[in-house]
């Protein structure tokens, strides 16, 4: 069974610090990996995608992928209170195939 | 550009009633996905379509659930008869063809079955 595992948190970090979110996946056929942010009562919002080993940076966000270890991470630099949300890690086999989601890590940025 | 549109946003119904959820994908997206989110199970795939054709409905919980996509701009998810355990948030998502699978979610329908 394809699974994505995340620590449910809550992860609390002070404003301005780096938040580090991690997930592991079980399906070695996974090709595409995503991080979604979900505010309470809202829908998931895509914030990062990564497809090859290494790092990918976009503004304050850096996604990291290690396919050998089946590990994906998201770093948020200079964390802001507005970053407080649940972060969902997802994988897929690429193309237009379904996403398999972790249950999310709740992040709280303390001002 | 308009994002994925879902209606209704909230639905409260009594057990045994029929419920129909609606979704309009982003124009030009040819894959459409229905997910359900609960506290216990998180986000789970129910069914997805490529070019209006259902590809995988193995996530549909039982025969009470059905989904259609009569054209590229409209899909429905129907529950008949509804049960209290169907209470959840139902999301529709769409993705661009020949890309790497980035999916964009609608606002969701919060269903409560009493």
Interface residues (C-beta under 8 A of the other chain):
Chain A: X31 X32 X34 X36 X42 X43 X44 X45 X46 X49 X51 X88 X92 X94 X95 X96 X97 X98 X99 X100 X101 X102 X103 X104
Chain B: X30 X31 X33 X42 X43 X44 X45 X48 X50 X56 X91 X93 X95 X97 X98 X99 X100 X101 X102 X103 X104 X105 X106 X107 X108
